[in-house]
Structure formats: structure tokens, C-alpha cells
């Protein structure tokens, strides 16, 4: 049986590891083009990266006066993580199971194919993520640069690949 302290530690570690995954879809928010809107809303599946442990999905929905809601479903532990952002660079809370996790993502659209995000835990930056959408709109590459071990990630760079389902 897992004690509540263990569960909280696992959730914090797990969600910090996954927070950068949100950047994977962030490029989709920025344009008002109808085509971009169609591409952005939907489900993405992580194919490679440190957190590609099988079945991690991200569903993107419209919300927040033109922003997006990113919903991560984490298989095996039946966890849901949600971020709602207007993609203006302001910190957005990362919610785990409907409760604040202490993490934020400051997500900003650079252009139609690129976004950047500043990742924080309890107000302290622990990394940045940069995402690039492929020309065909089917693959997203995310380059994470962790500057702190917050949330259990080793310091250094890590690349993730996501594909549209």
C-alpha cells in the first residue's frame, strides 16, 4: 500500500518530468488560421524521450479566450495532468488530479512552428523547452534543457518526439 507522502513525492516527481511534454503541443496555439486551429486540437502520442514509457498522450482543447487546455493522461497510474495557457509567456499552473502541483509553465508562441516555455517548480526555474512542428504538421520535436534536478530530472538536455494520433 502506498502512503500519502510517497504518493505526493511520486506525483511531484512525475509531473515535473512531464511538464515539458506540454510544450510539445504549444506551437499549435499561436495562429488564428483555421488550418492551424484544426491541427492544434486533438490527441498526440509521445514516441521518444525520457518519459516515453508507453502510452503517454496529450489532448489539446480550446479554452481560455483563445488559449488551449493541455490534458495529459498517464497510463499505469491513472493520473491526469492539466495546463491551461493563453500562450502569452505568463506562468500557467500545472494541475495534477485537479490540484495545484507547485509547477508552472510560461509558454510563448514564437511563430507558427515554434514555441518556448519556462518551467518552474515552487517559483524557481528548473528548465526551458523549445518545440518545433514538422512541415507536414504531424510530428513535434521538443528540446528540453533542465538546469536543476527539480522534480527528479537530471540536469542536461533531452529531446522528445510526439506524433499526431
Protein Blocks (a to p, Z undefined) as FASTA:
>chain_A
ZZfklmmmmmmmmmmmmmmmmmmmmmmmmpmcfklmmmmnccdddfbdjklnghpacddd
deehhiacdddddehjlpacddddehlopacdddeehiaehiacddddfblmbccdddde
ehiafbdcdddddfkopaccdddddfbfghhiacdddddddddZZ
